[in-house]
Amino acid sequence: MKYYITVICMFISLFANSQSRFIKNYFSAPLKIPLFLSGNFAELRSNHFHSGIDLLTQGVEGKNIYAPADGFISRINVSPTGYGLALYIDHPNGYTTVYGHLRNFNKRINAYVKSVQYEQKSYKVTLYPDSMKFRVKKGEFIGSSGNSGSSGGPHLHFEIRDTKTENPMNCLFFGFNIIDKISPTIYEISLYPIDKNSSIDLKHAKKIFAVSGANGSYKLANNVVPIVSGNFAVGIRANDFMNRSRFRFGIYKLSVVVDSQVVYSHKTNEFSFDETAYINSLTDYEEYRRNKKWFTKCYIQPNNKLSIYGNNKNTGVISFNDTKKHNISIIATDESNNVSTANFVVENRKVEPKIVKTPVRKVFQYSEINRLITSDLSVIIPKNALYDTLEFYYGKGKRIAHCYSDIYKIHNQYTPLHKSAIISIKADSVAKKYRSKLLISRLNRYNRFVSVGGEWAEGFVTTKIRKFGRYVVTIDTVPPKVKALNIYTGKQFLMGGIINFKIDDNLSGIESYDGRIDDNWVLFEYDKKKKKISYRIDDSRIDAGRHIFELRVVDKKGNEKIFRAKIFIK
């Protein structure tokens, strides 16, 4: 018991010295409703850390958003994906606040954005107004909450960034009134053999252990004592919870203590967008891909450059020179200093692990450019695209219908890539007019094609990939799908009415769309997640009367679909 009390006291002492960069009570809340979260800072997401906090808007759109401090609008973004409609405010204290997934901006900003969209003939725009154009005061209305972009439901995505570095900061340390008196919940512990001479319970393979406990105190279920040999490391699956919220949150800080010595720690005060993809090394990528479970690996791979780590002994790798039992504690804490600890014992033995052999073709070093070149396949993996040395293998799969090459198994989908690799696959002979329609597709777990693009040249189709897996040459000669939801020849619209379409593509994806009335470009808003585009008839640009409407939609392989109708506006 004395050992565990010492560990927790040590952990709290380290935590207490980590908040010096945060200015409390400078920013007011951007919403004037009780603040509850659906996502926290640096929460684990697919291929990235969450860069802010998600504030609930009571399940609806249209909540007023207010500037939390004086400043000026430094950036305005409109996109069918990502943050959707987003605002950025620079403040004189050296921080920038960000507001994502909005429904609309205030009237002045809306008018400005719309004028630029018509000028550029594009719904998607990124604007950087002069610092004097949109000055804002603390408490001033700047827009309304929404569900635009890649949002999964109505909420406000809110960030605080360091203006100079653009690094997102942990918003919860700036003094917002978020109630959290609940300790993190620990679900499972994982143990990893690090090299070929390592084993967990006599096998050279990862092993996951269930835990028991509650209210901040956990142990391995049934008091099991794992047998370890050689170099190994630990991992944890855990979530934080907050009062009056049903959502699960990420863990702010993790530490690993072995026999009273800290061997690993990290905390998420801030990070750089340049490093966010290293989440695929911080986490157990294979476990997430297979089972949708987020495990954090408490050791650092050679090519993991994350800045969130503390002074870790031997990069978190653990080893013993005896045949004794040893105490290990994994300590999880949240931003409110609620702590949970998983305490367990491992027994060290010197054993020969049972190694499962794989069909190794090449050994790729993370610090080098790696190439695989055959008569019908080329794979080039750039330097530092791997997180560690990789025993790389590849092979061919059985041909399937509607493909223009063999299927190539490029390693496996459970190993992450930090940078894009370049692949070239030899294509079957096709007529010259169809060569531009060829592309490379990845076969997902459901054996469905997912386009990764590509261009034909000298018999090969070449593209960049960010995932290992099964790849094949396919073709896209099918125009996009255009479904008119409320327009047809002879339809009458009131001024201010909305014209709606659904647009989709079977493979390569939508490249562009262009709506016109009497050959004059009109602004269609694009909600990509709903595959929907909408135009509100504007009496400042369109007169009442008879008109010819046209919508042209083009996919990424140049296939196009055109819809025309004669309409009447009154």
Buried (B, 14 or more C-beta within 10 A) or exposed (E): EEEBEEBBEBBEEBBEEBEEEBBEEBBBBBBEEEBBBBBBBBBBBEEBBBBBBBBBBEEEBEBBBBBBBBBBBBBBBBBBEBBBBBBBBBBEEEBBBBBBBBBBBBEEBEEBBBEBBBEEEBBEBEBEBEEEBBEBEBEBEBBBBBBBBBBEEBBBBBBBBBBEEEBBBBBBBBBBEBEBEBBBBBBBBBBBBBEEBBBBBBBBBBBBBEBEBEEBBBBBBEEBEBBBBBBBBBBBBBBBBBEEBEBBBBBBBBBBBBBEEBBBBBBBBBBBBEBBBBBBBBBBBBBBBEEEBBBBBBBBBBBBBBEBBBEBBEBBBBBBEEEEEBBBBBBBBBBBBBBBBBBBBBBBBEBEBEEEEEEEEBEBBBEEEBEBEEEBBBBBBBEBBBBBBBEBBBEEEEEEEEBBBBBBBBBBBBBBBBEBBBBBBBBEEBEEEBBEBBBBBBBEEEEEBBBBBBEBEEEBBBBBBBBBBBBBBBBBEBBBBBEBEEBEEEBEBEEEBBBBBEBBBBBBBBBEBBBBBEEEBBBBBBBBBEBBBBBEBBEEEBEEEEBEBBBBBBBBBEBBBEBEBEBEBE
